[in-house]
């Protein structure tokens, strides 16, 4: 049985958010949209996103490393969001394993959101329905597109090639080979949901640090002795003289 999924290489992801913006654009324009943005330019903006990138700094100075961690629906092989749905709006496709939401049946009760241990469900405040990553199902199944283009928008947009897409049940597929050869792992397997999406681990880069590398460099303007003088305060004034 086919199980389509993403494999994300954390060692390659640069946190550029191209996957986030391309996902938003494609799905807003397609069968999943519109994905609502609330006060996008206000003090407290919010919106509906199928894909988000979380950035962490790990380690202790000076041996630190930045990790960019993209996260979306993992299209679990045993998705806990499906059986809790009282209307059957959440379902898993038998032909390719993609987990979807039928908006016509969804009543916005948020049971699926509570059941998902990964926080991958998004509630659309305008339409009052639950939304989520569809793996761009309308794109990957479109026979009118060239085969090379039948991939999720995030995969096609990634400039670093950090996102792979394919059938993880096919041992000869690119994703299966990457998982096997590069120690791909599932997110929080202890929940027993069997996430289809996998991650390739971020490999630590060995860096040799010298004592002088940790010292603050002199201001280059001071090297020739011609840096501008600091402005002087006039007597009785608290601001700088002009």
Number of C-alpha atoms within 10 A of each C-alpha: 11 14 20 21 26 24 25 26 24 19 17 18 21 17 20 13 19 19 24 22 17 19 25 23 15 18 22 16 12 14 13 21 15 17 22 18 15 13 11 11 9 8 7 8 10 13 14 21 24 22 21 17 17 11 13 11 10 11 10 8 7 9 12 11 14 13 18 20 19 20 18 21 25 23 26 22 17 15 23 19 23 21 16 16 22 14 14 13 22 24 17 19 11 11 10 14 20 24 23 21 21 15 16 9 14 19 15 19 15 18 15 24 22 14 17 18 15 15 13 20 23 21 20 20 15 11 14 14 20 24 26 22 24 21 27 20 18 16 20 17 12 13 11 9 12 8 11 8 15 20 21 25 23 25 24 18 17 20 15 14 13 18 24 23 22 17 20 24 15 15 12 11 13 15 26 21 15 20 21 12 10 13 12 19 17 18 16 12 10 8 12 12 20 17 20 25 26 23 24 22 16 16 9 9 9 7 8 7 10 8 6 8 9 9 8 7 8 8 8 9 10 10 9 7 8 8 11 8 6 7 9 10 12 11 7 6 8 8 9 10 10 7
